[in-house]
């Protein structure tokens, strides 16, 4: 099986002249048979906090509970849409989704605080709301992942979509991704 994927990889390199790499999927990645073919990594960040640093109060349930400005760069030219998911994989009993937005125009380079780009759809988070609800751990320090996915298609879902619907719709359509994370402990 490994020789098959290596052969497929070489053929793609020869046909496209592009720089591709193959990576194993982990956690919330999706790909064909556990493998995701990437055309690089999307630069995805915020100026509100550095990767792995504490999330400022404004972007949490203890503050204004608004999304930070999101910066997007290096989206593959053949992307048809983008999807963003913010979640807490350290929540128990399962990963808790704080925000989902999809069908974002791949030409978008930044998303302002509380903004929804034209044509994008904000779906149901695990609070049952169609909005950003920031970090709000019951106890201890939690890690919150902000992930972006470049897709080779638009998604035929609406604002009532749940995380499982989005995961299923994206499966096999991810061509690149990017992520950053921050940490937060609730003020009691």
Steps between C-alpha positions, in 0.01 A plus 500: 500500500788738580646452150163592349490834684864571416424432133192724514709773660767481227236507225340811651838671515571420137155601376470825688854617546381610843645454841282255687554304814305224663417500867306274729175637630474567871218605726263710292674460163314328223633325196465198281576191706680693773733677253466864404673638193611855567620777272671672787378652818275802528643778716224547756549726800379789711678806630298471823732232642794289394475131418487304826464812716217598736182624331416858605185550709305680221483178295362286785177457695650712778543796267323631190471144358585615147718328244851638443602641163604201287779535242513266199783462247633241253166343404547267201381656174268209426309528829126551451416586862639521852367367829601607852448298817587607855489221755624374834626142468585494873132528595337196654340272408570607138641785290286813543442717191486875568470629142448376144491707183509363147462600134743784561634649176858371457610854409424631850824609670360603838182473700436779749376464855146365487493515117341249265631540144238535227369158395646318802279298733537473878373163621384368837771481764470265797310769693233469229571853373600631159780720629843505655499404866849531640700293745315424823650194669331383819833443674870505417690612191359388165649525150281655231582419138417738214513299177446598140440262211527570127246289315470399135125565513232717659298321766128438460407552863307774675519680834332203675803279430659333799868412536440144381333635183793730428757227566320263263459765227871595513628143493704440186484867393779655710795614290685707762465610858645725764463542873603681812395460860474690823451408862248625751399435861163644605497777760273390785 
